[in-house]
Structures are given as C-alpha cells and as structure tokens.
Amino acid sequence: MENWGLNTYREELFMYYKGVSTEANRAQVASVLAHELSHQWFGNLVTCKWWSDIWLNEGFASYWMYFGLDASVPEFDPHNRFHIDSLAAA
C-alpha cells in the first residue's frame, strides 16, 4: 500500500531467503517493490483529474514497474516478461 512518502507492505510479500527461496519468489519481491514505488509517482504525485480515470494510476504503475525492474535486476529480463504477462492476460 502506497501513501505519500511511505509504502507499507504485507510481510509475506518480502519473504526471501537466499539459497532457500526460488528465483520466482525473488522476482515477485522485486516486482511488488517496483510496482509500489511506481505508485509514488503515478497516483501520489501525479493524479488523475477525475475518479473515472483512476484506472490510469494502476496502469501506469504496472507498466513502469518493468522499467524499475530493468534498472535494478536486469537478469530477470523484465521487457520480455512484460510481453509474456501482457499476452497471457489477453
């Protein structure tokens, strides 16, 4: 959950133990962190003019999450992951 200047998370979303947890778990932790940090900009600093456009906040945060992942953990190949996630949802 993102708030102005403070992000809060459920503890189980950050359970990662090197050597014990899977790479999929590591990717999930990185994705949640990147997504919620994206909300610091889209939704907190930059907001929609009206409530009917609130879906854009989530859309932008979901899209820019992949750029944050690419900057921090490029070995996850986030741009390829974006295409896979987008096509799987379609």
C-alpha positions in Angstrom: 0.0 0.0 0.0 1.5 3.3 -1.0 1.0 6.6 0.7 2.6 9.9 0.3 6.2 9.3 1.3 5.5 5.9 2.9 5.0 2.5 1.5 3.7 -0.3 3.6 3.8 -4.0 2.6 2.5 -7.3 3.8 5.3 -9.1 5.4 4.8 -12.3 3.4 5.5 -10.4 0.1 9.1 -9.9 1.2 9.9 -13.4 2.5 13.1 -14.2 0.5 15.9 -16.3 1.9 19.0 -16.6 -0.4 19.7 -20.2 -1.0 16.3 -21.3 0.1 13.7 -19.3 -1.8 13.2 -19.8 -5.6 14.1 -17.3 -8.2 10.4 -16.9 -8.9 10.0 -15.7 -5.3 12.9 -13.3 -5.7 11.2 -11.9 -8.9 7.9 -11.5 -7.0 9.6 -9.5 -4.3 11.3 -7.2 -6.8 8.1 -6.8 -8.8 6.0 -5.8 -5.8 8.6 -3.3 -4.7 9.0 -1.8 -8.2 5.2 -1.6 -8.6 4.5 0.1 -5.3 7.4 2.5 -5.8 5.9 3.4 -9.2 2.8 4.4 -7.3 4.8 7.1 -5.5 4.8 9.0 -8.8 1.6 7.8 -10.5 -1.2 8.1 -8.0 0.5 10.2 -5.3 2.5 13.0 -7.0 0.7 12.8 -10.4 -3.1 12.2 -10.1 -6.0 12.0 -12.5 -8.4 14.9 -12.9 -11.4 12.8 -12.0 -12.2 9.5 -10.4 -13.4 7.9 -13.7 -9.7 8.0 -14.8 -8.3 6.3 -11.7 -7.6 3.1 -13.6 -4.7 5.0 -15.2 -2.8 5.1 -11.9 -2.7 1.3 -11.8 -2.0 1.0 -15.5 1.0 3.4 -15.3 2.4 1.7 -12.2 2.1 -1.7 -13.8 3.8 -0.5 -16.9 6.6 1.4 -15.3 7.3 -1.5 -12.9 9.1 -3.2 -15.7 11.5 -0.2 -16.2 12.3 -0.3 -12.5 13.0 -4.0 -12.6 15.2 -3.5 -15.7 17.3 -0.9 -13.8 17.6 -2.9 -10.6 17.6 -6.6 -11.7 18.1 -6.8 -15.5 18.8 -10.6 -15.2 15.0 -11.1 -14.8 14.6 -9.8 -18.4 11.7 -7.6 -17.5 10.9 -6.3 -21.0 10.4 -9.9 -22.2 8.4 -10.6 -19.1 6.2 -7.6 -19.9 5.3 -9.1 -23.3 4.7 -12.5 -21.8 2.5 -11.1 -19.0 0.5 -8.9 -21.4 -0.1 -11.7 -23.9 -1.1 -14.2 -21.2 -3.7 -11.8 -19.9 -5.2 -11.2 -23.4 
